């Protein structure tokens, strides 16, 4: 009988295992079919010649003009391009919205020789609209083409003339009457593709590689099921390393400023210096030249040749320019990983573009390490933190040069440490090691960005008995608070001049001092402004936190993808699934009230910082708020809605959640690959 019973038990156990394996194989098969179908739908885009014109030179147009073009003027703009064929210049003229008469002579030269001559009737020029000039193909096989266009006029004078706009980008030398000018003439350069992006063989190789990566990652997840921190490393590296590379340079939000800041920190320049009444630091001119060359390669798909060219641009650290970047207000501790990447590039005399990618890589690896320990320490809701740490917006920040990567990681680590000390039943008393870990993490998090100071209130969720007695509790709480606040105060006092400079990227009428005065004299009106902003923009800020749209230029995700992440967040927040969670101490009302106070505090400080530093005085809405600013406190937001009563006893639910997350992430990766390359709209 015993052997019979044992045989039946073994039979049903093996049957369950076989059923799991079949379901697992079915999951992989259906997912592979889906990915193959999506990729094949876009096969022609990559394997056939695309006749659409791709922008290879674009600039930031300013409101400055060169003045009225008159007969005695000669305007010359030099520039350099790859040896591409089928090039076309597009340049807008301003007519001052009047009927002008006369002629413009447009000479296009290569190596000083005229290769195209055009005469434009000024009376026929449309105001502010592009005029196209095709560039004849070159007969030689040179990799570089040295081009210039020269503009003269006949019959034009003051009050009867046209003009051109300036750009701050330095594409090449720009002259007016042989006098060199700052910046460049505003124009765009397009090239028609003459070859396919990929051969059929390369396309199928990449398809198979993508599917193999998905299968391998899925198998590793199944192997390490139950170990959430290892699963995080597998998923983050498999997706994040692609993010480091595939996103065009300086595509991420404020990444160019973070690039300059990381370089400053790598040289030990932590605080801006004052030169002729201006704040800033001397940085290599090549950094700005690199940014100007590749900053706009995204418009019609990733222009790989443009980025490839920048790898030949040398650093030349002795040639410098005085520059202020807006990221210089942030503490240098947020740029340690990026600065190490830049420093490594400097040691090996790498071009600036390589420093960008090294900075991204080091920043991402620092984030992975920080979140790994956060998940390892967290006593419960590991799957919730896993989903938050792998949200599209979170990964985008982690794989850029953004200071948010370490800010997010350190916040997660602080939350995990506090919740472990406060709710882990095995920790009866906080020892010296635990205390100093808590203090150090709190100190780092606080000096990073002051708007997240309310997170320090989380320490009050730890029962005082774990500190020993009330006297020890009071003493240690004060040490933590003072240790966290003092470095932040010292840094901001040292950086006070820099903090007082308004961020005029949004509007030149911004005045922090006047805005502070307005808030203090109209407190109830400001409270209404905060409520109006939350009601009007709160939903978009929440979707932005998830990653509905990322980077400067969108790359939006479909609603179904976003709601897939929302479902996983709510599912992992509300339900208890693992054995440990079912037996662990639940979050009490006091803890949830502290979470609410923290979130409200961060919202108020974030809104106030952007109202005083980025919004015009007395505006009815607060401008510049982005959902990513609330990622550091997002675990607390979802822990507030966690339930103590809804329990799932099926032990396999965790692996289902993680496999669903894996599938969503690979769909996101494929979505970005297609959009970055222009196969589908932004």
Buried (B, 14 or more C-beta within 10 A) or exposed (E): EEEEEEEEEEEEEEEEEEEEEEEBEEBBEEBBEBBBEBBEEBBEBBBEEBEEBBBBBBBEBEEEBBEBBBEEBBBBBBBBBBBBEBBBBBBBBBBEEEEBEBBBBBBBBBEEEEBBEBEBEBEEBEEEEEBEBEBEEBEEEEEEBBBBBBBBBEBBBEEBBBBBBBBBBBBBEBBBEEEEBEBBBBBBBBBBBEEBBBEEEEBBEBBEEBBEBBBEBBEBBBEBBEBBBBBBBBBBBBBBBBBBEBBBBBBBBBBBBBBBBBBBBBBEBBBBEEEEEEBBBBBBBBBBBBBBBBBBBBBBBBBEBBBEBBEEBEBEBEEBBEBBBBBBBBBBBBBBBBBBBBBBBBEEEBBBBBBBBBBBBBBBBBBBBBBBBBBBBBBBBBBBBBBBBBBBBBBBBBBBBBBBBBBBBBBBBBBBBBBBBBBBEEBEEBEEEBBEBBBBBBBBBBBBBBBBBBBBBBBBBBEBEBBEEEEBBEEBBEEBBEBBBEBBEEBBEEBEEBEEBBBEEBBEEBBBEBBBEBBEEEEEEBEEBBEEBBEEBBEBBBBBBBBBBBBBBEBBBEEEBBEBBBBBBBBBBBBBBBEEBEEBEEBEEEBBEBBEBBBEBBBBBBBBBBBBBBBBBBBEEBBBBBBBBBBBBBBBBBBBEBEEEEEBEEEEBBBBBBBBBBBBBBBBBBBBBBBBBBBBEE
